[in-house]
């Protein structure tokens, strides 16, 4: 895995062009790992994401007694399912800052029984998990906080989860609902289980990923709108044999945005029109801004068609990819408004505050609301040193500010702590350098510090 220095300097590039093979999806990778572990049979996983978050999940499963092997030096893995019975009933699990790992594991371990502690890095202990814990404890789980109530670290003891209905809030993180859904077959042993969402459900496309993958592993869920989900008894996870991890649609956003900003065409491979990931809808925002986007079965391509237009759009459905639009807005004509992005505040960092702060460094006028950003671009992006807040998406999004394409606004950008991209895309900056192939002069420089 790539080791970066303290910072990287990106010089302005006047053209972005090329093809990118995407790394696997983080959301799909960690869901598949847990489902394969809980299922009966052996699952061969192809093109698993190599990242900090998947490493965290793999190590946790190993501590729980789940056997798995990596195939040579590839990203292919074989996972031997435990058929719903964990070999280990007591473990201390380090979860890093991986929300896609700690939340589903919390639900699964609470339902399956044992004595477990789950903890992570300091930022993980600031990310809420109270709604999930409350939902599980209300039906017989025994989960307690060993630090601040409502947040990890957690201590899970053997409870007795019996329920025909569970309620969970939907407006903080869709991962709480995903966690309950993935654990639901172990609750619905003798009677149907109904999971009801209280309030609005955010990030619905991520729930679609969960339902799709549960079906691949043999469990059907009935959905009534986005408020109620029913799992009938007698179902259990069964290995599909082989399963391929799609390329990461959130990671695709940076390269498609580069094509829209700096000429293109830029093509990403590994995800296409039939993707199960909601973040492919990022292309709708690029199209609304005036970019030309084409989709194939397993690829997407973006090309600039003149200066970009400002947009006013609701991004509740694609909060991660919406961060990319915040930087693309620097190249648009007029003021852009990104709405319904309040979930940014409980991610790897408070992304609303962080994005607003760094955009202002670049010269943009930014209005930060409780759940929106309003961005007016500068006449020219200012050279700046970007703080990344140990957040991979901050580093990747703000690399785009170095592009000096159709609208000549790009400038020299220093990205601090570039190693944070290891969370989802360890080779991001090398890949970005290959796409930004026509810089002013010399070639795009990655200056280590």
Secondary structure as UniProt FT lines:
FT   STRAND          7..10
FT   STRAND          16..21
FT   HELIX           26..38
FT   STRAND          42..46
FT   HELIX           52..63
FT   TURN            64..65
FT   STRAND          67..70
FT   TURN            72..73
FT   STRAND          77..80
FT   TURN            83..84
FT   STRAND          90..94
FT   TURN            96..97
FT   HELIX           99..112
FT   STRAND          115..119
FT   TURN            122..123
FT   HELIX           124..126
FT   HELIX           130..137
FT   TURN            138..140
FT   STRAND          142..145
FT   TURN            149..150
FT   STRAND          154..157
FT   STRAND          165..169
FT   HELIX           174..187
FT   STRAND          193..198
FT   HELIX           204..216
FT   TURN            217..218
FT   STRAND          222..224
FT   TURN            225..227
FT   STRAND          228..231
FT   TURN            233..234
FT   STRAND          242..244
FT   HELIX           249..261
FT   STRAND          263..269
FT   TURN            273..274
FT   HELIX           278..281
FT   HELIX           282..288
FT   TURN            289..290
FT   STRAND          292..295
FT   STRAND          299..303
FT   STRAND          308..309
FT   STRAND          312..314
FT   HELIX           316..318
FT   HELIX           319..328
FT   HELIX           329..331
FT   STRAND          332..333
FT   STRAND          335..339
FT   HELIX           342..346
FT   HELIX           351..361
FT   TURN            362..363
FT   STRAND          365..368
FT   STRAND          373..376
FT   STRAND          384..386
FT   TURN            389..390
FT   HELIX           392..399
FT   HELIX           400..402
FT   STRAND          413..416
FT   HELIX           418..423
FT   TURN            426..427
FT   HELIX           428..435
FT   STRAND          446..448
//
